Amino acid sequence: MREFRRVHEDCNLNDLGFVSLWFTWERGRFVSTIIKERLDRGVASLNWVNLFPGYRLEHLSHSFSDHCLLLLDTSGRYRIVKAVM
């Protein structure tokens, strides 16, 4: 993990943040034992952020995988997603 962080620092990469679900990984079948974590993330340089100032990174619901898809919208358009409960 130390090496991973060092690469981020050496390349001047910043976490892009996210909207919607706070987690990207889920394990467990029962409410009492379910584990949810934010394992996946988008990173970019400040130059990239300046090129795409209206970006939006969204965590989508997962289906067959235990990881959520990440949708990076660089156009600045906002999608409206209704959570299915």
Biotite code that builds the C-alpha atoms (Angstrom):
import biotite.structure as struc

atoms = struc.array([
    struc.Atom([0.000, 0.000, 0.000], chain_id="A", res_id=1, res_name="MET", atom_name="CA", element="C"),
    struc.Atom([2.926, 2.318, 0.721], chain_id="A", res_id=2, res_name="ARG", atom_name="CA", element="C"),
    struc.Atom([4.162, 1.943, -2.864], chain_id="A", res_id=3, res_name="GLU", atom_name="CA", element="C"),
    struc.Atom([0.679, 2.632, -4.214], chain_id="A", res_id=4, res_name="PHE", atom_name="CA", element="C"),
    struc.Atom([0.487, 5.878, -2.231], chain_id="A", res_id=5, res_name="ARG", atom_name="CA", element="C"),
    struc.Atom([3.994, 6.845, -3.333], chain_id="A", res_id=6, res_name="ARG", atom_name="CA", element="C"),
    struc.Atom([3.029, 6.462, -7.005], chain_id="A", res_id=7, res_name="VAL", atom_name="CA", element="C"),
    struc.Atom([0.032, 8.751, -6.433], chain_id="A", res_id=8, res_name="HIS", atom_name="CA", element="C"),
    struc.Atom([2.273, 11.334, -4.813], chain_id="A", res_id=9, res_name="GLU", atom_name="CA", element="C"),
    struc.Atom([5.038, 11.032, -7.438], chain_id="A", res_id=10, res_name="ASP", atom_name="CA", element="C"),
    struc.Atom([2.509, 11.460, -10.270], chain_id="A", res_id=11, res_name="CYS", atom_name="CA", element="C"),
    struc.Atom([0.600, 14.237, -8.440], chain_id="A", res_id=12, res_name="ASN", atom_name="CA", element="C"),
    struc.Atom([-2.684, 12.327, -8.648], chain_id="A", res_id=13, res_name="LEU", atom_name="CA", element="C"),
    struc.Atom([-5.731, 13.452, -6.697], chain_id="A", res_id=14, res_name="ASN", atom_name="CA", element="C"),
    struc.Atom([-8.840, 11.523, -5.737], chain_id="A", res_id=15, res_name="ASP", atom_name="CA", element="C"),
    struc.Atom([-11.775, 12.713, -7.890], chain_id="A", res_id=16, res_name="LEU", atom_name="CA", element="C"),
    struc.Atom([-14.399, 12.082, -5.243], chain_id="A", res_id=17, res_name="GLY", atom_name="CA", element="C"),
    struc.Atom([-17.751, 10.589, -6.220], chain_id="A", res_id=18, res_name="PHE", atom_name="CA", element="C"),
    struc.Atom([-21.524, 10.929, -6.164], chain_id="A", res_id=19, res_name="VAL", atom_name="CA", element="C"),
    struc.Atom([-24.260, 8.415, -5.292], chain_id="A", res_id=20, res_name="SER", atom_name="CA", element="C"),
    struc.Atom([-23.400, 5.180, -3.442], chain_id="A", res_id=21, res_name="LEU", atom_name="CA", element="C"),
    struc.Atom([-20.566, 5.632, -0.916], chain_id="A", res_id=22, res_name="TRP", atom_name="CA", element="C"),
    struc.Atom([-19.226, 2.099, -1.483], chain_id="A", res_id=23, res_name="PHE", atom_name="CA", element="C"),
    struc.Atom([-17.820, 0.322, -4.549], chain_id="A", res_id=24, res_name="THR", atom_name="CA", element="C"),
    struc.Atom([-17.494, -3.206, -3.143], chain_id="A", res_id=25, res_name="TRP", atom_name="CA", element="C"),
    struc.Atom([-19.970, -5.357, -1.264], chain_id="A", res_id=26, res_name="GLU", atom_name="CA", element="C"),
    struc.Atom([-19.642, -8.809, 0.272], chain_id="A", res_id=27, res_name="ARG", atom_name="CA", element="C"),
    struc.Atom([-22.207, -10.836, 2.210], chain_id="A", res_id=28, res_name="GLY", atom_name="CA", element="C"),
    struc.Atom([-25.719, -12.081, 1.779], chain_id="A", res_id=29, res_name="ARG", atom_name="CA", element="C"),
    struc.Atom([-27.335, -11.147, 5.069], chain_id="A", res_id=30, res_name="PHE", atom_name="CA", element="C"),
    struc.Atom([-27.868, -7.672, 6.503], chain_id="A", res_id=31, res_name="VAL", atom_name="CA", element="C"),
    struc.Atom([-26.125, -8.661, 9.736], chain_id="A", res_id=32, res_name="SER", atom_name="CA", element="C"),
    struc.Atom([-22.929, -9.824, 7.971], chain_id="A", res_id=33, res_name="THR", atom_name="CA", element="C"),
    struc.Atom([-22.714, -7.558, 4.927], chain_id="A", res_id=34, res_name="ILE", atom_name="CA", element="C"),
    struc.Atom([-19.484, -5.618, 4.379], chain_id="A", res_id=35, res_name="ILE", atom_name="CA", element="C"),
    struc.Atom([-19.392, -2.493, 2.176], chain_id="A", res_id=36, res_name="LYS", atom_name="CA", element="C"),
    struc.Atom([-16.230, -0.536, 1.356], chain_id="A", res_id=37, res_name="GLU", atom_name="CA", element="C"),
    struc.Atom([-14.997, 2.072, -1.107], chain_id="A", res_id=38, res_name="ARG", atom_name="CA", element="C"),
    struc.Atom([-12.173, 0.125, -2.755], chain_id="A", res_id=39, res_name="LEU", atom_name="CA", element="C"),
    struc.Atom([-12.323, 1.591, -6.271], chain_id="A", res_id=40, res_name="ASP", atom_name="CA", element="C"),
    struc.Atom([-11.697, 5.240, -7.023], chain_id="A", res_id=41, res_name="ARG", atom_name="CA", element="C"),
    struc.Atom([-10.865, 7.630, -9.813], chain_id="A", res_id=42, res_name="GLY", atom_name="CA", element="C"),
    struc.Atom([-7.682, 9.682, -9.705], chain_id="A", res_id=43, res_name="VAL", atom_name="CA", element="C"),
    struc.Atom([-6.354, 12.412, -11.985], chain_id="A", res_id=44, res_name="ALA", atom_name="CA", element="C"),
    struc.Atom([-3.758, 15.153, -12.198], chain_id="A", res_id=45, res_name="SER", atom_name="CA", element="C"),
    struc.Atom([-4.652, 18.807, -11.689], chain_id="A", res_id=46, res_name="LEU", atom_name="CA", element="C"),
    struc.Atom([-4.015, 19.359, -15.421], chain_id="A", res_id=47, res_name="ASN", atom_name="CA", element="C"),
    struc.Atom([-6.720, 16.781, -16.225], chain_id="A", res_id=48, res_name="TRP", atom_name="CA", element="C"),
    struc.Atom([-9.140, 18.398, -13.750], chain_id="A", res_id=49, res_name="VAL", atom_name="CA", element="C"),
    struc.Atom([-8.509, 21.772, -15.424], chain_id="A", res_id=50, res_name="ASN", atom_name="CA", element="C"),
    struc.Atom([-9.299, 20.230, -18.841], chain_id="A", res_id=51, res_name="LEU", atom_name="CA", element="C"),
    struc.Atom([-12.556, 18.702, -17.551], chain_id="A", res_id=52, res_name="PHE", atom_name="CA", element="C"),
    struc.Atom([-13.753, 21.026, -14.764], chain_id="A", res_id=53, res_name="PRO", atom_name="CA", element="C"),
    struc.Atom([-17.340, 19.752, -14.937], chain_id="A", res_id=54, res_name="GLY", atom_name="CA", element="C"),
    struc.Atom([-16.433, 16.082, -14.462], chain_id="A", res_id=55, res_name="TYR", atom_name="CA", element="C"),
    struc.Atom([-18.575, 13.780, -12.377], chain_id="A", res_id=56, res_name="ARG", atom_name="CA", element="C"),
    struc.Atom([-17.589, 10.329, -11.103], chain_id="A", res_id=57, res_name="LEU", atom_name="CA", element="C"),
    struc.Atom([-20.539, 8.165, -10.164], chain_id="A", res_id=58, res_name="GLU", atom_name="CA", element="C"),
    struc.Atom([-20.643, 4.786, -8.435], chain_id="A", res_id=59, res_name="HIS", atom_name="CA", element="C"),
    struc.Atom([-23.278, 2.714, -10.232], chain_id="A", res_id=60, res_name="LEU", atom_name="CA", element="C"),
    struc.Atom([-25.134, -0.235, -8.712], chain_id="A", res_id=61, res_name="SER", atom_name="CA", element="C"),
    struc.Atom([-23.473, -3.591, -9.157], chain_id="A", res_id=62, res_name="HIS", atom_name="CA", element="C"),
    struc.Atom([-25.187, -6.622, -10.644], chain_id="A", res_id=63, res_name="SER", atom_name="CA", element="C"),
    struc.Atom([-23.089, -9.718, -11.316], chain_id="A", res_id=64, res_name="PHE", atom_name="CA", element="C"),
    struc.Atom([-19.825, -8.502, -9.798], chain_id="A", res_id=65, res_name="SER", atom_name="CA", element="C"),
    struc.Atom([-19.200, -7.599, -6.174], chain_id="A", res_id=66, res_name="ASP", atom_name="CA", element="C"),
    struc.Atom([-17.683, -4.316, -7.414], chain_id="A", res_id=67, res_name="HIS", atom_name="CA", element="C"),
    struc.Atom([-19.715, -1.338, -8.622], chain_id="A", res_id=68, res_name="CYS", atom_name="CA", element="C"),
    struc.Atom([-19.060, 0.194, -11.996], chain_id="A", res_id=69, res_name="LEU", atom_name="CA", element="C"),
    struc.Atom([-17.527, 3.658, -12.038], chain_id="A", res_id=70, res_name="LEU", atom_name="CA", element="C"),
    struc.Atom([-18.971, 6.076, -14.582], chain_id="A", res_id=71, res_name="LEU", atom_name="CA", element="C"),
    struc.Atom([-16.808, 9.090, -15.375], chain_id="A", res_id=72, res_name="LEU", atom_name="CA", element="C"),
    struc.Atom([-18.738, 11.839, -17.139], chain_id="A", res_id=73, res_name="ASP", atom_name="CA", element="C"),
    struc.Atom([-16.366, 14.487, -18.542], chain_id="A", res_id=74, res_name="THR", atom_name="CA", element="C"),
    struc.Atom([-19.076, 16.480, -20.341], chain_id="A", res_id=75, res_name="SER", atom_name="CA", element="C"),
    struc.Atom([-20.488, 18.077, -17.213], chain_id="A", res_id=76, res_name="GLY", atom_name="CA", element="C"),
    struc.Atom([-23.976, 16.681, -17.788], chain_id="A", res_id=77, res_name="ARG", atom_name="CA", element="C"),
    struc.Atom([-25.669, 15.264, -14.737], chain_id="A", res_id=78, res_name="TYR", atom_name="CA", element="C"),
    struc.Atom([-27.512, 11.971, -14.893], chain_id="A", res_id=79, res_name="ARG", atom_name="CA", element="C"),
    struc.Atom([-30.472, 11.417, -12.615], chain_id="A", res_id=80, res_name="ILE", atom_name="CA", element="C"),
    struc.Atom([-30.355, 7.949, -11.140], chain_id="A", res_id=81, res_name="VAL", atom_name="CA", element="C"),
    struc.Atom([-33.146, 6.545, -9.008], chain_id="A", res_id=82, res_name="LYS", atom_name="CA", element="C"),
    struc.Atom([-32.012, 4.073, -6.382], chain_id="A", res_id=83, res_name="ALA", atom_name="CA", element="C"),
    struc.Atom([-33.957, 0.818, -6.409], chain_id="A", res_id=84, res_name="VAL", atom_name="CA", element="C"),
    struc.Atom([-34.774, -0.269, -2.874], chain_id="A", res_id=85, res_name="MET", atom_name="CA", element="C"),
])
